[in-house]
């Protein structure tokens, strides 16, 4: 079952990354064009936040499974325990703040600006902490994922 969660977590990263990119780009375009309609952007921000939270639940399930205790805190195990997890949680917090603060902003311009800032930072953090296949020692621990 954990292998299934790992594969689902691996596949869902592409959904989260795609949603973050689209949300950020559309918010930036809306901000630069001074768009007056935020309705579709608000829904996109909500879907992005939901996908990030699903990814968080899957990731925490993998983390709390307990098989990490079998490894020493070196290499990729250290990456997952000490870097990947806290930075991804921070990115999810920022994505959530981006959605919530954009809902509460008074003007449409402020709504777009909040999404650009918070989803942009979240995108950079997620992009930097995804375990890409070309990372050193990655294939030794987790194979193709």
Secondary structure as GFF3:
##gff-version 3
##sequence-region A 1 145
A	DSSP	alpha_helix	2	32	.	.	.	ID=ss1
A	DSSP	alpha_helix	39	64	.	.	.	ID=ss2
A	DSSP	three_ten_helix	67	70	.	.	.	ID=ss3
A	DSSP	alpha_helix	75	78	.	.	.	ID=ss4
A	DSSP	pi_helix	79	84	.	.	.	ID=ss5
A	DSSP	alpha_helix	85	104	.	.	.	ID=ss6
A	DSSP	alpha_helix	108	129	.	.	.	ID=ss7
A	DSSP	alpha_helix	138	142	.	.	.	ID=ss8
###
